[in-house]
């Protein structure tokens, strides 16, 4: 889950998920095309087939809407082959809090 302040709540398969904003911010700053990629494992260990697909419509110039668009595109991509979908973190967890600041040895009277 992105740290607090580095994501936004956006729908993902009908449930709000704290979603990173990095891809949308980079695309908005650079004008880059957002392309989603997926691979499908072929039967009998014959390798993988790769698929690439651009967003079906131009990315919104509003960050909040751009994040929603990317989540919708991810849903579409996952639906292409849901049995091979894997995500590495809990999409619906609360964002972790920032680590507390640690005083340096010279602060607070330490020698």
C-alpha positions in Angstrom: 0.0 0.0 0.0 1.4 3.4 -0.9 2.5 5.5 2.1 0.0 8.1 3.4 0.0 11.1 1.0 1.3 9.1 -2.0 -2.0 7.6 -3.0 -5.7 8.2 -3.2 -8.9 6.2 -2.6 -10.3 5.0 -5.9 -12.8 2.3 -6.9 -11.2 -1.1 -7.8 -13.6 -3.9 -8.6 -16.4 -2.0 -6.8 -14.6 -1.3 -3.6 -12.5 1.7 -2.7 -8.8 0.9 -2.6 -5.9 3.1 -1.6 -4.2 3.5 -5.0 -0.8 4.8 -5.9 -0.8 8.0 -8.0 2.7 7.7 -9.4 1.8 6.3 -12.9 -0.9 9.0 -13.3 1.4 11.8 -12.1 4.2 10.7 -14.4 1.9 10.5 -17.4 0.4 13.9 -16.7 3.8 15.5 -16.2 5.4 14.0 -19.3 2.5 13.4 -21.7 3.5 9.7 -21.9 0.9 7.2 -23.0 -0.2 4.8 -20.3 0.3 1.2 -21.5 -0.8 -1.8 -19.5 1.0 -5.0 -19.9 0.1 -8.6 -18.9 1.4 -12.0 -19.7 -0.4 -15.3 -19.8 1.3 -18.5 -18.9 1.0 -21.0 -21.8 0.0 -24.6 -21.1 2.6 -27.4 -20.7 5.4 -25.0 -19.7 5.6 -23.5 -23.3 6.4 -20.0 -22.0 4.3 -16.9 -22.0 2.3 -14.7 -24.3 2.7 -11.0 -23.8 -0.1 -8.4 -24.3 0.2 -4.6 -24.3 -2.8 -2.2 -24.4 -3.0 1.6 -24.2 -5.8 3.2 -22.3 -9.0 3.2 -24.4 -9.4 7.0 -24.1 -7.0 9.9 -23.4 -6.0 10.2 -19.7 -7.9 12.9 -17.8 -5.9 16.0 -17.0 -7.3 15.8 -13.4 -5.1 13.5 -11.2 -8.1 12.1 -9.3 -9.9 11.0 -12.5 -6.7 9.8 -14.1 -6.2 7.4 -11.2 -9.7 6.1 -11.6 -9.1 5.6 -15.3 -6.0 3.6 -14.6 -7.8 1.4 -12.1 -10.6 0.8 -14.6 -8.0 -0.2 -17.2 -6.4 -2.5 -14.7 -9.8 -4.2 -14.0 -10.3 -4.7 -17.8 -6.8 -6.2 -18.1 -7.4 -8.6 -15.1 -10.7 -9.7 -16.6 -8.9 -10.8 -19.7 -7.4 -13.7 -17.7 -8.5 -13.6 -14.1 -7.0 -17.0 -13.2 -3.5 -15.6 -13.7 -4.0 -12.3 -11.7 -1.5 -11.8 -8.9 -1.1 -8.7 -6.7 1.8 -8.4 -4.2 0.0 -6.3 -1.5 -3.4 -5.9 0.1 -5.2 -3.4 -2.3 -7.8 -2.6 0.3 -5.5 -2.0 3.4 -5.2 1.4 5.0 -2.0 3.2 4.0 0.9 2.8 6.4 1.8 5.8 8.5 5.0 7.7 8.0 7.9 6.4 10.2 8.4 8.7 13.3 11.3 11.0 13.1 14.4 9.8 15.0 16.5 12.3 16.9 20.1 12.4 15.9 22.8 11.8 18.5 23.6 15.5 18.6 20.0 16.5 19.3 18.3 16.3 22.7 21.6 16.7 24.7 23.1 13.4 23.7 26.9 13.5 23.4 
